[in-house]
Amino acid sequence: MTGREFLPLLFWAALLSLAFTHVGYPLLMAALARLRAGSRPQAAPPETPPLSVVLAAFNEEARIVARLQNLLASDWPPDRLEILVVSDGSTDGTVARVKELGDARVRVVDRRERAGKSACVNAGVAEARGELVVFCDARQKFERGTIRQLASNFADPAVGAVSGELLIDPAASAVGGGVDAYWKLERFLRTAEARWHSSIGCTGAVYAIRRALYQTIPDDTLLDDVVIPMHITAAGHRVLYDTSAQAFDSQPLEPAHERGRKQRTLAGNFQMLVRHPGWLLPWRNGRWWQLIAHKYLRLAAPLFMAVLLVAGFLLRDAGIVYSLCWWGQCAFYGLAALGMLLPRVRTPLLSLPAGFVFLHFMVAGGFWNYLRGAYRRGGW
């Protein structure tokens, strides 16, 4: 095959891969979810088994008491609720503030050496007494009925994990508006995947599992809220997404806040790809194709974008389709640049391209951070 024949093939492969990743897969999942709509019998009302909440914390003195009060006010029988605060080598008054609360339902696991969130999650589950374990963070707040709503899904014995919905204050900038749109798409995908069979991953700030299904994860795991549910669904259990189990976060999805978090998350995806290749095998994991489409094709998207840009430039005079695609890319990246230069101009014409480019640029940052081993020594 000559270079003149290979270049169009490369162009169309990149274009179709990008189209499937960002449009085709969401449409496919929406169609599959509609096929399953109403096909599953309604579960019987659940009992209220002993339940443990695991909250990993590092230097949360300023807000830990308010967060614990929020959790203690949950609609769950007080004698069946325990909260485990796992301090990850906190150097402030976090542990002292928890003890001062003086509630017998709250226990502290005081880890003196900082080891990272996943190490704290392992330690918390090891100490948990409940049949169900709810994971949460210190920053967000739960609705009073969030824990009960999460737990109600376990009346179905096929369910092994349930994610709640994290509601985030809208961003003010153009790039942040694009990131908001991405998060809405992510919530849509998780809902559709769960209706079909299982969501790929959970929301770390609000999800629950059956304690008996927990598999200890390496202490340096970066993406615990995907790895833990993936272990569960690979073993044949369902992972649901319940939009009525809500947590609230007042920190908007602005680039200044999202940059570090997103790069860490993406580094975790690369780590998961390397550590769990068996999840890509159909006979090992029934959700293998969802994992590829939802997680791993996104990691390759910046490469597809670069190939499409270069091939489009080289083919711009080879026909009207190539010419339109080339100038369309120029316009798209120009609008993205304007969105970044004019952050206060909130219009989808700028925010969607700016957010799209920002998030894909973060993939490169995540890959670099994975290669250099960032976040693995006690980082959050």
C-alpha positions in Angstrom: 0.0 0.0 0.0 1.4 3.4 -1.0 1.5 6.5 1.2 -1.2 8.1 -1.0 -3.5 5.1 -0.3 -2.6 4.8 3.4 -3.2 8.4 4.3 -7.0 8.4 3.6 -7.3 5.2 5.5 -5.6 6.8 8.5 -7.8 9.8 8.2 -11.1 7.8 8.2 -9.9 5.5 10.9 -9.2 8.5 13.2 -12.4 10.3 12.3 -14.6 7.2 12.9 -12.8 6.4 16.1 -13.4 9.9 17.5 -17.1 9.8 16.3 -17.7 6.5 18.0 -16.0 7.5 21.3 -17.9 10.7 21.7 -21.2 10.1 19.8 -21.6 6.5 18.8 -21.1 4.9 22.1 -23.5 7.2 24.0 -26.1 6.6 21.3 -25.5 2.8 21.4 -25.9 2.7 25.2 -29.0 4.8 25.0 -30.5 2.3 22.6 -29.5 -0.7 24.7 -30.9 1.0 27.8 -34.3 1.4 26.1 -34.3 -2.3 25.2 -34.0 -3.1 28.9 -36.4 -0.4 30.2 -39.0 -2.0 32.4 -37.7 -5.5 31.8 -36.5 -6.1 35.3 -38.9 -6.9 38.2 -39.2 -4.4 41.0 -37.2 -5.5 44.0 -38.9 -6.1 47.3 -38.5 -3.4 50.0 -35.2 -3.9 51.7 -34.4 -4.6 55.3 -31.9 -2.3 57.1 -28.8 -4.4 57.7 -25.8 -3.1 59.7 -24.1 -0.5 57.5 -20.7 1.1 57.7 -19.6 4.4 56.2 -15.9 4.8 55.4 -14.6 8.3 55.1 -10.9 8.7 54.3 -9.5 12.1 55.5 -6.3 14.0 55.3 -6.1 17.3 57.3 -9.9 17.9 57.4 -10.0 19.7 60.8 -12.1 22.6 59.4 -15.0 20.6 58.0 -14.9 17.1 59.5 -17.4 17.7 62.3 -20.0 19.2 60.0 -19.5 16.3 57.6 -20.0 13.8 60.3 -23.1 15.5 61.6 -24.4 15.4 58.1 -23.9 11.6 57.9 -25.2 11.0 61.4 -28.5 12.7 60.4 -29.0 10.2 57.7 -32.3 8.2 57.4 -30.9 5.0 58.7 -31.5 3.3 62.1 -28.9 4.7 64.6 -28.2 1.3 66.0 -27.3 -0.1 62.6 -25.0 2.7 61.5 -21.3 3.2 62.1 -18.9 5.7 60.6 -15.2 5.0 60.2 -13.0 8.0 59.8 -9.6 6.9 58.5 -7.0 9.6 59.0 -4.2 9.4 56.5 -1.4 10.7 58.6 -3.2 14.0 59.3 -1.0 16.6 60.9 -3.7 19.0 62.0 -6.5 18.4 64.5 -8.7 16.1 62.4 -8.5 13.1 64.8 -9.0 15.3 67.9 -12.1 16.9 66.4 -13.6 13.5 65.6 -13.0 12.3 69.1 -14.5 15.5 70.6 -17.7 14.7 68.8 -18.3 12.0 71.4 -20.7 9.8 69.3 -20.4 6.1 69.8 -21.3 5.5 66.2 -18.1 7.2 65.0 -14.8 5.4 65.2 -11.4 6.7 64.2 -8.7 4.7 62.4 -5.6 6.8 63.1 -3.0 6.0 60.5 0.2 7.8 61.5 2.0 7.3 58.1 0.5 9.0 55.1 -0.1 6.4 52.4 -2.9 7.7 50.2 -6.6 7.3 49.9 -6.6 3.6 48.6 -4.6 2.5 51.7 -7.2 4.2 53.9 -10.1 2.6 52.0 -8.5 -0.9 52.6 -8.0 0.0 56.3 -11.6 1.2 56.6 -13.2 -1.8 55.0 -11.0 -4.1 57.2 -12.5 -2.5 60.3 -16.1 -2.2 59.0 -18.7 -4.4 60.7 -21.6 -3.6 58.4 -23.0 -5.8 55.6 -23.0 -2.8 53.3 -20.2 -0.2 53.1 -20.8 3.3 51.9 -17.8 5.3 50.7 -17.7 9.1 50.8 -15.4 12.1 51.0 -15.2 15.0 53.5 -16.0 17.9 51.1 -19.5 16.8 49.9 -22.8 16.6 51.7 -25.5 13.9 51.5 -29.2 14.3 51.4 -30.9 12.8 54.4 -32.2 9.8 52.4 -29.1 9.2 50.3 -27.8 6.2 52.4 -31.2 4.6 52.5 -31.6 5.0 48.7 -28.2 3.5 48.0 -29.0 0.6 50.3 -32.4 -0.1 48.8 -30.9 -1.3 45.6 -29.2 -4.3 47.4 -32.6 -5.9 47.8 -31.7 -7.4 44.4 -29.2 -10.1 45.2 -27.5 -9.6 41.7 -26.5 -6.1 42.7 -23.0 -5.8 44.1 -22.4 -2.0 44.1 -24.4 1.2 43.6 -23.2 4.6 42.7 -25.1 7.7 43.7 -25.2 11.0 41.8 -22.8 13.9 42.5 -24.4 17.3 41.9 -21.8 20.1 41.3 -22.3 23.8 41.2 -22.1 25.2 37.6 -18.9 26.7 36.5 -18.6 30.4 35.5 -15.9 30.2 32.8 -16.2 29.1 29.2 -13.8 26.1 29.7 -15.6 25.2 32.9 -18.9 25.2 31.0 -17.5 22.7 28.6 -16.4 20.5 31.5 -19.9 20.8 32.9 -21.2 19.4 29.6 -18.8 16.5 29.8 -20.0 15.7 33.4 -23.6 15.7 32.2 -22.6 13.3 29.4 -20.8 11.1 31.9 -23.9 10.9 34.2 -26.0 10.1 31.1 -23.6 7.3 30.2 -23.6 5.8 33.7 -27.4 5.8 33.8 -27.7 4.0 30.5 -24.9 1.5 31.3 -26.6 0.6 34.6 -30.0 0.1 32.9 -28.4 -2.2 30.4 -26.3 -4.1 33.0 -23.6 -2.2 34.9 -22.0 1.2 35.1 -18.3 1.4 34.4 -17.1 2.7 37.8 -18.8 4.7 40.5 -18.7 8.2 41.9 -16.1 8.1 44.6 -18.0 10.7 46.7 -21.1 8.6 47.0 -21.3 4.8 46.4 -21.9 1.6 48.3 -20.9 -2.1 48.0 -21.6 -5.4 49.6 -18.7 -5.8 52.1 -18.4 -9.5 51.3 -17.5 -8.7 47.7 -14.7 -6.3 48.5 -11.2 -7.2 47.2 -8.3 -5.4 48.7 -6.6 -3.1 46.2 -2.9 -2.1 46.0 -2.3 0.9 48.3 -1.1 3.0 45.4 -4.2 2.5 43.4 -5.2 5.9 41.8 -8.7 5.1 40.6 -10.2 3.2 43.6 -13.8 4.2 42.6 -13.4 2.4 39.3 -11.2 -0.5 40.3 -13.3 -1.6 43.2 -16.6 -1.7 41.2 -14.8 -3.4 38.2 -13.7 -6.2 40.5 -17.3 -6.6 41.5 -18.8 -6.5 38.0 -16.1 -8.8 36.6 -17.1 -11.3 39.2 -20.6 -11.3 37.7 -22.5 -8.8 39.9 -24.2 -5.6 38.7 -23.1 -2.1 39.4 -26.0 0.4 39.4 -26.2 4.1 39.1 -29.0 5.7 41.2 -29.7 9.3 40.5 -32.0 9.6 43.5 -29.1 9.0 45.9 -27.5 12.4 45.8 -24.4 14.2 47.1 -23.7 17.9 46.7 -20.4 19.6 46.0 -20.1 23.4 46.0 -16.7 23.4 44.2 -17.4 24.1 40.5 -15.7 22.3 37.7 -13.3 25.1 36.9 -10.0 24.4 35.2 -8.0 25.6 38.2 -9.6 23.0 40.4 -10.1 20.3 37.7 -6.5 20.2 36.3 -4.9 18.3 39.1 -7.9 16.1 39.8 -8.4 15.2 36.1 -4.8 14.4 35.5 -4.8 12.1 38.6 -7.9 10.4 37.3 -6.5 9.9 33.9 -3.2 8.6 35.3 -5.4 6.1 37.2 -6.9 4.9 33.9 -3.5 4.2 32.4 -2.5 2.4 35.7 -5.7 0.3 35.5 -5.1 -0.6 31.8 -1.6 -1.9 32.7 -2.6 -3.7 35.9 -5.8 -5.3 34.8 -5.4 -6.5 31.2 -7.7 -9.5 32.0 -10.6 -7.1 32.1 -10.3 -6.7 28.3 -11.0 -10.4 27.8 -14.6 -11.3 27.1 -14.3 -14.6 29.0 -13.0 -12.8 32.0 -15.2 -9.8 32.1 -18.7 -9.4 30.5 -18.3 -5.6 30.5 -15.0 -5.7 28.5 -16.4 -3.8 25.5 -18.0 -1.1 27.7 -14.7 -0.6 29.5 -12.9 -0.1 26.2 -15.5 2.3 24.8 -16.1 4.2 28.0 -12.6 4.5 29.4 -9.8 3.4 27.1 -10.9 4.9 23.8 -10.9 8.2 25.5 -7.3 7.7 26.4 -6.5 7.3 22.7 -8.7 10.2 21.6 -5.9 12.8 21.6 -3.9 10.6 19.3 -6.9 10.3 17.0 -7.2 14.1 17.1 -3.6 14.6 16.1 -3.8 12.1 13.3 -7.0 13.7 12.0 -5.4 17.1 12.1 -2.2 16.1 10.2 -4.0 13.9 7.7 -6.6 16.5 7.1 -3.9 19.1 6.3 -2.1 16.8 3.9 -5.4 15.8 2.2 -7.1 19.2 2.2 -6.8 19.5 -1.6 -7.8 15.9 -2.3 -11.5 16.5 -2.4 -14.4 18.6 -0.9 -14.9 16.2 2.0 -11.3 16.5 3.1 -11.3 20.3 2.5 -14.4 20.7 4.7 -12.9 18.6 7.4 -9.7 20.5 7.5 -11.3 23.9 7.7 -13.9 22.6 10.2 -11.0 21.5 12.4 -9.4 24.9 12.0 -12.7 26.6 13.1 -13.2 24.2 16.0 -9.7 24.8 17.5 -10.0 28.5 16.8 -13.2 28.6 18.8 -11.6 26.5 21.6 -8.7 29.1 21.7 -11.2 31.9 22.0 -13.0 30.1 24.8 -9.8 29.9 26.7 -8.8 33.5 26.0 -12.3 34.8 26.9 -13.2 32.7 29.9 -16.1 34.9 31.0 -18.0 34.6 27.6 -20.4 31.8 28.4 -21.8 30.5 25.1 -21.8 26.8 23.9 -20.1 28.0 20.7 -17.0 28.6 22.8 -17.4 26.6 25.9 -18.0 23.2 24.3 -14.8 23.3 22.1 -12.8 24.8 24.9 -13.9 22.2 27.4 -13.3 19.4 24.8 -9.7 20.5 24.1 -9.0 21.1 27.8 -10.1 17.6 28.8 -8.1 15.9 26.0 -5.1 18.0 26.8 -5.4 16.6 30.4 -5.1 13.0 28.9 -1.5 13.9 27.9 -0.9 15.2 31.4 -2.3 12.1 32.9 -0.1 9.9 30.8 3.0 11.8 31.7 2.1 11.7 35.4 1.5 7.9 35.2 4.9 7.4 33.6 6.7 9.4 36.2 4.8 7.7 39.1 3.1 10.8 40.4 0.5 10.6 43.2 1.7 7.2 44.3 3.4 8.1 47.5 0.6 9.3 49.7 -0.9 11.7 47.2 -4.6 12.3 46.9 
